Amino acid sequence: MTKWFHSGRRRDLCALLYDHGELRAQSAKSRLESHYDERIDPGSFYGTLSALVEAGYLDRRTEGIADVYALTDAGEAALLDHYAWLGERIEGGGGRENVVDGSEGGDEPEREAERDRSDLKD
């Protein structure tokens, strides 16, 4: 996964744009705030948009006085790659009922220790 996608807000913003096609910046910000149930600092939000545009994952165009954003092909591909990776983790890649190291049901303490390893970060 590319570095730009390490941020949950970047992923969530791309998911909104994938769903809606394009959104004005303020509309996207409001939708994320509703989803997170908290206010997002405007400077931080617009910094996220700018970073995604600069990286080539979003297009920005002006409509009247508002900026409108949409995913680029590269942004859509990265989002779909992440979705596939996440789906493998959730649907078929290691739920508690799946076989772990050859034993039925897995070993929960071993799994928890693996989750707590220092190399596993947000």
C-alpha positions as CSV (number, residue, x, y, z in Angstrom):
1,M,0.0,0.0,0.0
2,T,1.3,3.4,-0.8
3,K,2.1,5.8,1.9
4,W,-0.7,8.2,0.9
5,F,-3.2,5.6,2.0
6,H,-2.0,5.1,5.6
7,S,-4.4,7.8,6.8
8,G,-7.9,6.6,7.6
9,R,-9.2,10.0,6.7
10,R,-7.7,9.8,3.2
11,R,-9.2,6.3,2.7
12,D,-12.6,7.5,4.0
13,L,-12.5,10.6,1.8
14,C,-11.7,8.4,-1.3
15,A,-14.5,6.0,-0.4
16,L,-17.0,9.0,-0.3
17,L,-15.8,10.2,-3.7
18,Y,-16.0,6.6,-5.1
19,D,-19.6,6.5,-3.8
20,H,-20.7,9.9,-5.0
21,G,-18.5,10.5,-8.1
22,E,-17.6,14.0,-7.1
23,L,-18.3,16.3,-4.1
24,R,-17.7,19.9,-3.2
25,A,-15.1,20.1,-0.5
26,Q,-17.5,21.4,2.2
27,S,-20.0,18.6,1.4
28,A,-17.3,16.0,1.7
29,K,-16.1,17.5,5.0
30,S,-19.7,17.5,6.4
31,R,-20.2,13.9,5.4
32,L,-17.0,12.8,7.1
33,E,-17.9,14.8,10.2
34,S,-21.3,13.1,10.4
35,H,-19.6,9.7,9.9
36,Y,-17.0,10.4,12.6
37,D,-19.5,12.2,14.8
38,E,-17.0,15.0,15.5
39,R,-15.7,18.2,14.0
40,I,-12.7,18.1,11.6
41,D,-10.3,20.9,11.7
42,P,-10.7,22.8,8.4
43,G,-6.9,23.3,7.9
44,S,-6.3,19.6,8.4
45,F,-9.1,18.6,6.1
46,Y,-8.0,20.9,3.3
47,G,-4.5,19.7,3.8
48,T,-5.7,16.1,3.2
49,L,-7.4,17.2,0.0
50,S,-4.3,19.0,-1.2
51,A,-2.1,16.0,-0.5
52,L,-4.4,13.7,-2.4
53,V,-4.5,16.1,-5.4
54,E,-0.7,16.5,-5.3
55,A,-0.2,12.7,-5.2
56,G,-2.5,12.3,-8.2
57,Y,-5.3,10.5,-6.5
58,L,-7.9,13.3,-6.7
59,D,-8.8,15.8,-9.4
60,R,-9.9,19.3,-8.4
61,R,-11.9,21.7,-10.5
62,T,-13.6,24.9,-9.7
63,E,-17.4,25.3,-9.9
64,G,-18.5,28.8,-9.2
65,I,-16.7,29.6,-5.9
66,A,-16.4,26.0,-4.7
67,D,-13.8,23.4,-5.4
68,V,-15.2,20.0,-6.5
69,Y,-13.2,16.8,-6.1
70,A,-13.3,13.4,-7.8
71,L,-11.1,10.3,-7.7
72,T,-8.6,9.8,-10.5
73,D,-8.1,6.4,-12.0
74,A,-5.0,6.0,-9.7
75,G,-7.1,6.9,-6.7
76,E,-9.8,4.5,-7.6
77,A,-7.3,1.7,-8.2
78,A,-5.6,2.3,-4.8
79,L,-9.0,2.4,-3.1
80,L,-10.1,-0.9,-4.7
81,D,-6.8,-2.5,-3.9
82,H,-7.2,-1.6,-0.3
83,Y,-10.8,-2.8,-0.3
84,A,-9.7,-6.2,-1.6
85,W,-7.0,-6.4,1.0
86,L,-9.4,-5.5,3.8
87,G,-12.0,-8.0,2.4
88,E,-9.4,-10.8,2.6
89,R,-8.7,-10.0,6.2
90,I,-12.4,-9.9,7.2
91,E,-14.2,-12.4,5.0
92,G,-11.7,-15.2,4.5
93,G,-8.4,-14.4,6.0
94,G,-8.4,-15.3,9.6
95,G,-11.6,-14.9,11.5
96,R,-11.8,-16.6,14.9
97,E,-13.5,-19.7,13.4
98,N,-10.7,-20.2,10.8
99,V,-7.9,-22.7,11.1
100,V,-4.7,-21.2,12.6
101,D,-1.4,-23.1,12.5
102,G,-3.3,-26.3,11.7
103,S,-5.6,-26.3,14.7
104,E,-9.3,-25.8,14.7
105,G,-10.6,-22.6,16.3
106,G,-7.3,-20.9,16.5
107,D,-5.3,-19.9,19.6
108,E,-6.7,-16.6,20.8
109,P,-3.8,-15.7,23.2
110,E,-1.4,-16.3,20.4
111,R,-3.4,-14.1,18.1
112,E,-3.6,-11.3,20.7
113,A,0.2,-11.5,21.2
114,E,0.6,-11.2,17.4
115,R,-1.7,-8.1,17.3
116,D,0.3,-6.5,20.1
117,R,3.7,-6.8,18.3
118,S,5.5,-3.5,18.0
119,D,5.6,-3.7,14.2
120,L,1.8,-3.6,13.9
121,K,0.8,0.1,13.8
122,D,-2.3,2.1,12.8
